[in-house]
Amino acid sequence: MVETSHSPVIKDSGERRVFATGANRDRVDGKGAFHLLPFHGLERVCRIFEVGGKKYTPNNWRLGMNVSEY
């Protein structure tokens, strides 16, 4: 998903998977394979963001700086 404005664009194939709970899921390709992300790597990034949020402020990085500073 590429955001070009403040409103994200959600891809929609028109094909739905309906779960027994009543939840719906679009089956379109190109949304990413988040189930393939290594949990331990993602957990590590989350812990770094947690520490950074305590040291500075949550979402401080969103205020803007050169990417090279990350």
C-alpha positions, 0 to 999 in steps of 0.5 A: 500500500502506498500512501500519497495523502493522509487517506490510505488506499485499501486495495479491493479485489471484490473477492471476500472470505467470510469467517464463521464469526461474520468477519470479512477479509479481502483476498487481493494480492499485493497487501503483503505477507505479514504472516511471514515476518519473523516474530523475534525480529519484529519483537526486537523492533517493538522493544527499540521503539518502546525504549525510544518512546520512553527516552524521548516521546512516543512517535518522536520520529514522526516529527521529522528528521533526515533518514540518515539520523535513524 
